[in-house]
Amino acid sequence: MSRPLPRGGLPTRHGVSPSCVGLPAGAWPTFTDFLVERFPAISRATWLQRMAAGLVVDEFGGPVTAERAYTGHMRLYYYRALDTEPRIPFEAAVLFQDAHLVVADKPHFLPVTPSGPYLQETLLVRLKNQLGLDSLIPIHRIDRETAGVVLFSVNPSERDAYQALFRAHAVVKQYQAIAPWRPELRFPLQRRTRIVGDEPFFRQREVAGEPNSDTRIDLLEIVGGRARYLLSPVTGKKHQLRVHMNALGIPILNDRIYPPVAPTPGDDHALPLQLLAQSIAFTDPLTGAPRRFESRLRLLLR
């Protein structure tokens, strides 16, 4: 009897792990019909090309062909492919590597994981190809526009032990940011607010209600009308630091999302967001050793 493949059980392809989609009960004539309806941004012709190339299989490893009848309550695995992909002309550095962890220093503009128009041009895929570690998986993430320290688990089975530290707020994270200086603000200050999703979908906003975000903000130095700030997030809401700084009237330099501008500007590699994940520290849950990793990148104020 055939046994289902483990999740992600197909091999990586050029550093990219297969994607997985669960199949509900339904009356679609073929797998192709379901996939076209489920993923409207991907054309039928694209799915047929992927199937012809053997890039779509069921959970037992069987090929999914163009006319194969639909069956629910199972999973399909498929490899994403992009006709064109924007090149990110900046390289990451490996700060640390052992049997459990890989710690990378991510440049601005490079996504941590594949999404949207980015596949090969992501930190995860670049590291898989560079280090030959197909099982590498991120422990946490930072925004594509943000630079700095990112942790990866070498063994997927160990990732939850590290992520549990984040859930328990047992990880000390420090960021630096360059932003306007407002003399009427008194530092250090603690920003505790409720952050929810906004429109368009990629933006967040503060609303009244029980706080779900918490950031300590310290002033490090002032040059002219700008300052260097030390940001210490207690929680990890999406865009938390950018939202908090903007709400204080000191939006981070070169932030194209906060404050909102319509239409949202595209990337400008000459104007990176001046936000850096400077350091991260914790007690390793597997070895008990104290860990501290610090970015080698710097934000220039002068």
SERO-4910 file (N, C-alpha, C, O; in steps of 0.05 Angstrom, whole numbers):
BEGIN
 pado doro    nc1    nc2    nc3   cac1   cac2   cac3    cc1    cc2    cc3    oc1    oc2    oc3
  Met    A     17    -24      0      0      0      0     18     25      0     37     26     15
  Ser    A     10     44    -17     25     69    -18     20     85      7     -3     86     17
  Arg    A     41     98     18     38    115     41     41    144     32     56    151     14
  Pro    A     26    162     45     28    191     38     57    201     43     70    192     61
  Leu    A     65    219     26     90    232     30     89    250     55     67    261     61
  Pro    A    111    252     70    110    272     92    107    300     81    114    305     58
  Arg    A     97    318     98     93    346     89    120    357     80    140    356     94
  Gly    A    120    367     55    146    377     45    164    354     37    188    357     34
  Gly    A    153    329     34    169    305     29    182    304      2    201    288     -2
  Leu    A    173    320    -17    186    321    -43    213    336    -40    215    354    -24
  Pro    A    232    330    -57    258    343    -55    255    373    -63    237    380    -78
  Thr    A    274    389    -53    275    416    -62    284    417    -91    297    398   -101
  Arg    A    277    438   -105    284    441   -133    297    469   -136    284    489   -133
  His    A    323    469   -142    338    494   -143    335    510   -117    333    535   -117
  Gly    A    335    496    -94    332    509    -68    304    515    -60    300    526    -38
  Val    A    284    509    -77    256    516    -71    241    491    -62    240    471    -77
  Ser    A    229    492    -39    213    469    -29    186    469    -44    177    491    -52
  Pro    A    174    446    -47    147    446    -60    126    459    -42    128    458    -18
  Ser    A    106    470    -55     83    481    -41     62    458    -39     63    439    -54
  Cys    A     44    461    -20     24    441    -14     -3    454    -13     -7    475     -2
  Val    A    -23    440    -25    -51    450    -23    -69    426    -15    -67    405    -27
  Gly    A    -86    430      5   -105    410     13   -130    411     -4   -139    432    -12
  Leu    A   -141    387    -11   -163    385    -29   -189    379    -13   -191    358     -1
  Pro    A   -209    397    -14   -234    392      0   -252    374    -17   -246    368    -40
  Ala    A   -273    365     -5   -294    351    -21   -306    370    -41   -310    394    -34
  Gly    A   -312    361    -65   -322    379    -85   -328    365   -111   -321    342   -114
  Ala    A   -341    380   -129   -350    368   -155   -334    377   -178   -344    377   -201
  Trp    A   -309    386   -174   -292    394   -197   -287    370   -215   -281    348   -205
  Pro    A   -290    372   -241   -285    349   -259   -257    338   -257   -252    314   -257
  Thr    A   -237    356   -256   -209    348   -256   -194    364   -235   -203    384   -225
  Phe    A   -170    354   -228   -152    369   -211   -145    396   -223   -143    416   -209
  Thr    A   -143    396   -250   -137    421   -264   -158    442   -258   -152    465   -253
  Asp    A   -183    434   -260   -205    453   -256   -204    464   -227   -209    488   -223
  Phe    A   -198    447   -208   -196    457   -180   -173    477   -178   -177    498   -166
  Leu    A   -150    471   -188   -126    488   -185   -131    515   -199   -123    536   -188
  Val    A   -144    515   -222   -149    541   -235   -168    558   -219   -165    582   -217
  Glu    A   -188    546   -206   -207    561   -189   -194    569   -163   -198    592   -154
  Arg    A   -178    552   -152   -165    558   -126   -144    579   -128   -140    595   -110
  Phe    A   -130    580   -151   -108    600   -155   -114    616   -180   -102    611   -201
  Pro    A   -132    635   -179   -140    650   -203   -118    666   -216   -120    673   -239
  Ala    A    -97    672   -201    -75    687   -213    -57    670   -231    -40    680   -245
  Ile    A    -61    643   -230    -45    625   -246    -62    614   -268    -83    602   -262
  Ser    A    -54    617   -292    -71    609   -315    -72    578   -318    -55    564   -308
  Arg    A    -93    569   -332    -95    541   -338    -71    531   -354    -60    509   -350
  Ala    A    -62    548   -373    -38    540   -389    -14    536   -372      2    517   -377
  Thr    A    -10    552   -351     13    549   -333     11    523   -318     31    508   -316
  Trp    A    -13    516   -308    -16    491   -294    -11    467   -312      2    447   -305
  Leu    A    -20    469   -337    -16    447   -356     14    444   -362     23    421   -365
  Gln    A     28    466   -364     57    465   -368     71    451   -345     89    435   -348
  Arg    A     63    459   -320     75    447   -297     69    417   -295     87    401   -289
  Met    A     45    409   -302     38    381   -302     54    365   -323     64    343   -317
  Ala    A     56    376   -346     71    363   -368    101    360   -360    114    341   -369
  Ala    A    111    378   -343    139    376   -335    142    359   -309    164    357   -299
  Gly    A    120    347   -300    122    331   -276    125    346   -250    136    336   -230
  Leu    A    115    371   -250    119    388   -226     95    389   -208     95    405   -189
  Val    A     75    372   -213     51    371   -196     47    341   -190     43    325   -208
  Val    A     46    333   -164     41    305   -156     22    305   -133     17    324   -119
  Asp    A     10    281   -129     -8    277   -106      9    270    -82     33    267    -83
  Glu    A     -4    266    -59     10    261    -34     24    234    -33     40    229    -15
  Phe    A     18    216    -53     32    191    -55     55    192    -75     68    172    -80
  Gly    A     59    215    -87     80    218   -107     71    212   -135     87    213   -154
  Gly    A     44    207   -139     34    201   -165     31    226   -182     23    247   -171
  Pro    A     36    225   -208     34    249   -224      6    258   -227    -13    242   -230
  Val    A      2    284   -227    -24    296   -232    -23    305   -261     -8    323   -269
  Thr    A    -40    293   -277    -42    299   -306    -65    317   -312    -83    321   -295
  Ala    A    -66    328   -336    -86    348   -343   -114    339   -340   -131    354   -331
  Glu    A   -120    313   -347   -147    303   -346   -153    285   -323   -175    273   -322
  Arg    A   -135    283   -304   -140    265   -281   -164    275   -265   -166    298   -258
  Ala    A   -182    256   -259   -207    263   -245   -201    272   -216   -182    263   -203
  Tyr    A   -217    291   -208   -213    303   -181   -221    284   -159   -240    269   -161
  Thr    A   -204    284   -138   -209    268   -114   -204    286    -90   -182    298    -88
  Gly    A   -223    289    -72   -219    306    -49   -206    292    -25   -199    268    -27
  His    A   -202    307     -4   -191    296     21   -163    284     17   -157    263     27
  Met    A   -147    298      2   -119    291     -1   -103    317     -6   -115    339     -5
  Arg    A    -78    314    -12    -61    338    -16    -46    335    -43    -40    313    -52
  Leu    A    -41    358    -55    -25    360    -78      0    376    -71     -1    395    -56
  Tyr    A     23    368    -83     47    383    -81     55    393   -109     51    380   -129
  Tyr    A     64    418   -109     72    429   -135     95    449   -131     99    460   -109
  Tyr    A    111    452   -152    133    471   -152    125    497   -165    115    497   -187
  Arg    A    129    518   -150    124    545   -162    145    551   -183    168    541   -181
  Ala    A    138    567   -202    157    576   -222    149    604   -231    126    610   -233
  Leu    A    169    620   -236    165    648   -245    178    652   -272    201    644   -276
  Asp    A    164    664   -291    176    670   -317    198    690   -314    219    687   -326
  Thr    A    193    711   -298    214    731   -293    214    737   -263    193    735   -250
  Glu    A    237    745   -253    239    751   -225    259    774   -222    281    773   -232
  Pro    A    251    795   -207    270    818   -204    294    809   -188    292    796   -167
  Arg    A    317    818   -197    343    812   -184    347    831   -161    344    855   -164
  Ile    A    353    820   -137    360    837   -114    391    838   -113    404    818   -107
  Pro    A    402    861   -118    432    863   -122    447    867    -96    467    881    -95
  Phe    A    438    853    -74    452    855    -49    454    827    -37    437    810    -41
  Glu    A    476    822    -23    482    795    -13    479    793     17    486    812     31
  Ala    A    470    770     27    470    765     56    496    754     65    512    743     48
  Ala    A    502    756     90    525    744    102    516    724    123    497    728    137
  Val    A    531    702    126    526    682    147    542    690    171    567    691    170
  Leu    A    529    696    193    542    705    218    550    681    235    569    683    251
  Phe    A    534    659    233    539    636    251    526    612    239    505    613    226
  Gln    A    539    588    243    527    563    234    537    541    252    561    538    257
  Asp    A    518    524    262    526    499    276    505    478    268    491    481    248
  Ala    A    504    456    284    486    434    276    456    441    280    439    427    270
  His    A    451    464    294    423    471    300    414    496    286    391    499    278
  Leu    A    432    516    284    424    543    276    441    552    253    465    546    250
  Val    A    429    569    236    443    586    217    433    614    222    409    619    223
  Val    A    451    633    226    444    660    231    454    677    208    478    677    202
  Ala    A    436    692    195    444    708    171    440    737    176    423    745    192
  Asp    A    455    753    162    453    782    162    440    790    136    454    791    115
  Lys    A    414    796    137    399    800    112    402    829    103    400    848    119
  Pro    A    406    833     77    406    861     66    378    871     63    359    856     63
  His    A    376    898     60    350    910     53    340    898     26    356    890      9
  Phe    A    314    898     23    300    891     -2    298    861     -7    282    852    -24
  Leu    A    313    844      7    312    815      2    291    802     20    293    804     44
  Pro    A    271    788      8    251    774     25    264    751     39    284    740     30
  Val    A    253    744     62    263    721     77    254    695     63    271    677     60
  Thr    A    229    693     55    219    669     43    205    675     16    197    698     11
  Pro    A    201    655     -1    187    659    -26    159    669    -22    144    658     -6
  Ser    A    151    689    -38    124    699    -39    122    718    -62    141    731    -70
  Gly    A     97    720    -73     93    740    -95    113    736   -117    116    714   -128
  Pro    A    126    758   -125    144    756   -148    172    746   -141    190    747   -158
  Tyr    A    176    736   -117    203    728   -108    204    698   -102    187    688    -87
  Leu    A    224    685   -113    227    656   -109    257    650   -104    265    645    -81
  Gln    A    273    651   -125    302    648   -121    314    672   -106    333    669    -91
  Glu    A    303    696   -111    313    720    -98    302    723    -70    289    744    -64
  Thr    A    307    703    -53    299    704    -25    322    694     -8    339    678    -17
  Leu    A    322    702     17    344    694     35    344    664     39    365    652     39
  Leu    A    320    652     43    319    623     48    330    607     25    347    590     29
  Val    A    322    613      1    330    598    -22    360    602    -28    374    583    -34
  Arg    A    369    627    -25    398    632    -29    415    616     -9    435    605    -16
  Leu    A    406    615     17    421    601     37    420    571     32    441    557     35
  Lys    A    397    560     24    396    532     17    416    524     -4    430    504     -2
  Asn    A    417    540    -25    435    535    -47    464    539    -39    481    524    -47
  Gln    A    470    560    -23    497    566    -15    508    545      4    531    537      2
  Leu    A    492    537     23    501    519     45    495    490     40    505    472     54
  Gly    A    479    484     20    471    456     14    454    444     36    456    420     42
  Leu    A    437    461     48    419    452     70    390    453     60    377    474     64
  Asp    A    380    431     48    353    432     38    332    434     59    310    443     54
  Ser    A    338    426     84    319    425    105    317    452    120    301    455    138
  Leu    A    333    471    113    334    497    127    307    510    128    293    510    108
  Ile    A    299    521    151    273    533    154    275    557    173    289    556    194
  Pro    A    262    579    166    264    603    183    250    600    210    229    588    212
  Ile    A    263    610    231    251    610    258    233    634    262    212    632    275
  His    A    240    656    250    224    681    251    230    696    225    245    687    208
  Arg    A    217    719    221    220    734    197    222    764    203    212    773    224
  Ile    A    234    779    185    233    808    186    223    818    159    224    803    139
  Asp    A    213    842    158    203    853    133    224    852    111    248    854    116
  Arg    A    214    850     87    232    851     63    249    876     63    272    876     55
  Glu    A    236    899     71    251    924     69    271    928     92    288    945     91
  Thr    A    269    912    113    286    914    137    311    897    133    309    875    121
  Ala    A    333    906    143    358    891    142    364    880    170    353    889    190
  Gly    A    382    860    171    392    851    197    390    822    202    388    806    184
  Val    A    390    815    228    394    787    237    368    771    234    347    779    242
  Val    A    372    747    222    350    728    218    360    700    226    382    692    218
  Leu    A    344    685    242    351    659    251    337    637    234    314    640    227
  Phe    A    352    615    229    342    592    214    348    567    230    369    565    243
  Ser    A    329    548    229    334    522    242    344    503    220    333    501    199
  Val    A    365    489    227    377    469    208    359    444    207    356    432    185
  Asn    A    346    437    229    329    414    231    300    423    236    294    434    257
  Pro    A    282    418    217    254    427    221    242    418    247    225    432    259
  Ser    A    250    394    257    238    384    282    246    400    306    233    398    327
  Glu    A    267    416    304    276    433    326    265    461    326    269    476    345
  Arg    A    252    469    304    244    497    301    225    505    323    228    528    334
  Asp    A    206    488    331    186    497    351    199    503    378    189    520    392
  Ala    A    221    490    384    234    496    410    244    525    410    243    538    431
  Tyr    A    254    534    387    263    562    385    239    581    383    239    602    396
  Gln    A    219    574    368    196    591    365    181    594    392    169    615    397
  Ala    A    183    574    409    170    576    436    182    599    452    169    611    468
  Leu    A    208    605    447    221    628    461    208    654    452    204    672    469
  Phe    A    202    656    427    189    681    417    161    683    429    152    705    437
  Arg    A    146    661    430    119    662    441    119    669    470    101    682    480
  Ala    A    141    661    485    143    667    513    156    694    518    162    701    541
  His    A    162    710    497    176    735    500    203    732    514    211    749    530
  Ala    A    216    709    508    242    703    521    266    709    502    288    700    507
  Val    A    260    724    481    281    732    462    284    762    464    264    777    462
  Val    A    308    772    468    314    800    469    322    810    441    343    802    431
  Lys    A    305    826    429    310    837    402    314    867    403    300    881    417
  Gln    A    335    876    390    340    905    388    344    913    359    358    900    344
  Tyr    A    330    935    352    332    946    326    343    975    328    341    987    349
  Gln    A    355    984    307    361   1013    305    346   1025    281    340   1011    261
  Ala    A    339   1050    284    324   1064    263    334   1093    261    342   1105    282
  Ile    A    334   1104    237    339   1132    233    312   1145    226    298   1136    208
  Ala    A    306   1167    241    280   1180    238    282   1209    247    302   1216    259
  Pro    A    262   1225    242    263   1253    251    265   1255    281    258   1237    296
  Trp    A    277   1277    291    278   1283    319    257   1303    326    255   1324    314
  Arg    A    241   1297    346    221   1315    357    228   1322    386    225   1305    403
  Pro    A    237   1346    391    247   1353    418    225   1351    439    232   1349    463
  Glu    A    200   1352    432    179   1351    452    174   1322    462    161   1319    483
  Leu    A    184   1302    448    182   1275    458    203   1269    478    226   1278    476
  Arg    A    196   1255    499    215   1248    521    221   1218    520    203   1201    520
  Phe    A    247   1212    519    255   1184    517    271   1176    542    283   1193    555
  Pro    A    271   1150    549    257   1128    535    227   1129    539    217   1141    559
  Leu    A    213   1118    520    184   1116    522    174   1088    514    188   1074    499
  Gln    A    151   1080    524    140   1054    518    114   1059    501     96   1074    510
  Arg    A    113   1046    478     89   1049    461     74   1023    462     83   1002    452
  Arg    A     50   1023    474     33   1000    476      6   1007    463     -9   1023    474
  Thr    A      0    994    441    -25   1000    426    -36    975    414    -23    954    414
  Arg    A    -60    978    403    -72    956    388    -68    960    358    -76    981    347
  Ile    A    -56    940    345    -50    942    316    -68    921    302    -69    898    310
  Val    A    -81    930    280    -98    912    264    -92    917    235    -78    936    227
  Gly    A   -102    899    218    -98    901    189   -113    925    178   -134    933    189
  Asp    A   -102    937    157   -113    961    144   -117    955    115   -113    933    105
  Glu    A   -125    976    100   -126    975     71   -106    994     59   -103   1017     68
  Pro    A    -92    985     37    -93    958     26    -81    938     45    -72    944     67
  Phe    A    -82    912     37    -78    890     54    -50    890     68    -47    878     89
  Phe    A    -30    903     55     -3    901     66      2    922     88     23    922    101
  Arg    A    -17    939     94    -13    960    113    -27    954    140    -48    939    140
  Gln    A    -17    963    162    -28    960    188    -35    988    200    -25   1008    190
  Arg    A    -51    988    221    -58   1013    234    -64   1009    263    -71    987    272
  Glu    A    -62   1030    279    -69   1030    307    -99   1036    310   -110   1053    295
  Val    A   -112   1023    329   -140   1028    335   -143   1028    366   -126   1019    380
  Ala    A   -165   1039    375   -171   1037    404   -176   1008    412   -186    992    396
  Gly    A   -170   1002    437   -175    975    446   -152    964    462   -131    977    466
  Glu    A   -155    939    471   -134    926    487   -108    924    471   -108    914    449
  Pro    A    -86    934    482    -60    933    468    -52    905    461    -54    886    477
  Asn    A    -42    901    437    -30    876    429     -2    879    418     10    861    407
  Ser    A      9    904    422     36    909    413     50    927    434     38    943    447
  Asp    A     77    922    437     92    936    458    120    940    448    134    921    442
  Thr    A    129    965    448    156    972    439    168    993    458    155   1013    465
  Arg    A    193    988    467    208   1009    481    225   1024    461    238   1012    444
  Ile    A    225   1050    463    240   1067    444    259   1085    460    251   1100    477
  Asp    A    285   1083    453    306   1099    465    319   1117    444    321   1110    421
  Leu    A    328   1140    453    343   1159    435    373   1154    439    383   1156    461
  Leu    A    387   1149    417    416   1144    419    433   1168    412    452   1174    426
  Glu    A    426   1182    390    441   1206    383    424   1223    364    406   1214    351
  Ile    A    431   1249    363    417   1269    347    437   1283    329    459   1291    338
  Val    A    431   1285    303    447   1300    284    427   1317    268    412   1306    252
  Gly    A    428   1343    272    410   1361    257    381   1355    265    374   1354    288
  Gly    A    365   1350    244    337   1345    249    330   1315    250    307   1308    251
  Arg    A    351   1298    250    346   1269    251    360   1257    276    377   1269    288
  Ala    A    351   1233    282    362   1219    305    364   1189    300    351   1178    282
  Arg    A    382   1176    316    384   1147    316    369   1137    340    374   1146    363
  Tyr    A    351   1118    336    335   1107    357    341   1077    361    348   1063    342
  Leu    A    339   1069    386    341   1040    393    313   1031    399    299   1041    417
  Leu    A    304   1011    384    277   1000    386    278    972    398    292    955    387
  Ser    A    264    967    419    264    941    432    235    930    433    221    936    452
  Pro    A    227    915    413    200    904    413    196    881    433    213    863    434
  Val    A    175    883    448    168    861    466    150    841    451    153    816    455
  Thr    A    132    851    434    115    834    418    125    835    389    144    850    383
  Gly    A    112    820    371    122    819    344     99    821    323     97    805    305
  Lys    A     83    842    326     62    846    306     74    855    280     95    868    279
  Lys    A     59    849    258     68    857    231     72    887    230     53    902    238
  His    A     95    897    221    101    925    217    100    941    243     97    965    243
  Gln    A    103    927    266     99    940    292    117    965    295    107    986    303
  Leu    A    142    962    290    161    985    294    154   1008    276    156   1031    284
  Arg    A    148   1002    251    141   1023    232    116   1037    239    114   1062    236
  Val    A     96   1022    248     70   1034    256     74   1051    281     64   1074    282
  His    A     89   1042    301     93   1057    325    109   1083    320    102   1104    331
  Met    A    130   1081    304    145   1105    299    129   1126    283    130   1150    289
  Asn    A    113   1117    264     96   1135    249     75   1148    266     69   1172    263
  Ala    A     63   1133    285     43   1143    302     54   1164    321     39   1182    330
  Leu    A     80   1163    327     93   1183    344    101   1208    328    111   1227    340
  Gly    A     96   1208    303    104   1231    286    133   1231    278    144   1251    270
  Ile    A    146   1207    280    174   1205    272    177   1180    254    190   1161    262
  Pro    A    164   1181    231    165   1157    213    194   1151    205    211   1169    202
  Ile    A    200   1125    203    227   1117    196    235   1127    168    219   1125    150
  Leu    A    259   1136    166    268   1148    141    266   1127    118    274   1104    120
  Asn    A    255   1137     95    252   1121     71    231   1100     73    230   1081     57
  Asp    A    212   1102     92    190   1084     94    170   1092     73    159   1114     73
  Arg    A    164   1074     54    146   1080     32    117   1073     38     99   1077     22
  Ile    A    112   1061     62     85   1053     69     74   1070     92     50   1076     92
  Tyr    A     91   1079    110     82   1095    133     98   1121    133    123   1120    134
  Pro    A     85   1145    132     56   1148    130     46   1141    101     62   1140     82
  Pro    A     20   1135     99      9   1126     73     12   1147     51      7   1171     56
  Val    A     20   1138     28     21   1155      4      8   1139    -19     14   1115    -22
  Ala    A    -10   1152    -33    -24   1139    -56    -14   1150    -82    -15   1175    -85
  Pro    A     -6   1134   -102     -2   1105    -98     24   1099    -83     42   1116    -81
  Thr    A     25   1075    -71     49   1068    -56     73   1067    -74     72   1053    -95
  Pro    A     95   1081    -67    118   1081    -85    131   1053    -87    128   1037    -69
  Gly    A    144   1048   -109    159   1023   -113    186   1025    -99    193   1045    -87
  Asp    A    201   1003   -101    227   1002    -89    246   1022   -102    245   1026   -126
  Asp    A    264   1033    -86    286   1049    -96    310   1040    -81    314   1046    -57
  His    A    328   1025    -94    351   1013    -81    370   1034    -70    387   1027    -53
  Ala    A    368   1058    -79    385   1079    -68    374   1091    -42    387   1106    -29
  Leu    A    349   1083    -35    336   1094    -11    325   1072      6    300   1070      8
  Pro    A    342   1055     18    332   1034     35    318   1044     60    326   1064     71
  Leu    A    299   1029     70    286   1035     95    308   1035    117    323   1016    119
  Gln    A    308   1056    133    329   1058    153    321   1045    179    318   1057    200
  Leu    A    318   1018    177    310   1001    199    328    976    198    329    963    177
  Leu    A    341    970    220    360    948    222    354    931    246    353    941    268
  Ala    A    351    905    241    350    885    263    378    882    274    393    865    264
  Gln    A    385    897    294    413    900    303    423    875    318    445    866    313
  Ser    A    407    864    336    417    842    352    394    825    362    371    834    363
  Ile    A    400    800    370    381    782    381    395    764    401    417    755    396
  Ala    A    383    760    425    396    745    446    375    727    460    352    735    463
  Phe    A    384    704    469    366    684    482    383    662    493    407    660    487
  Thr    A    371    645    510    384    621    519    376    598    501    352    593    498
  Asp    A    395    584    489    389    563    470    373    541    483    383    529    503
  Pro    A    349    534    473    333    514    487    344    486    483    335    468    498
  Leu    A    362    482    465    373    455    460    399    450    475    404    428    484
  Thr    A    415    471    477    442    468    489    444    481    516    462    475    532
  Gly    A    426    500    522    427    515    547    448    538    546    452    552    566
  Ala    A    461    541    523    482    562    521    469    589    516    449    591    502
  Pro    A    481    610    527    472    637    520    479    644    492    502    639    483
  Arg    A    461    656    477    466    663    449    461    693    446    442    704    456
  Arg    A    479    706    431    475    733    423    488    737    396    511    730    392
  Phe    A    472    747    377    482    752    350    476    781    342    455    792    348
  Glu    A    496    793    329    494    822    323    501    826    293    519    815    282
  Ser    A    485    843    281    489    850    253    515    865    249    524    881    266
  Arg    A    527    861    226    551    876    219    544    900    202    561    917    195
  Leu    A    518    903    195    509    926    179    506    950    197    503    948    221
  Arg    A    507    974    184    504    999    200    486   1018    184    486   1020    160
  Leu    A    470   1033    200    454   1055    189    470   1081    193    480   1086    215
  Leu    A    473   1097    172    489   1121    173    471   1145    179    452   1150    165
  Leu    A    477   1159    201    462   1183    209    475   1208    198    462   1227    191
  Arg    A    502   1208    198    516   1232    190    520   1232    160    532   1250    149
***
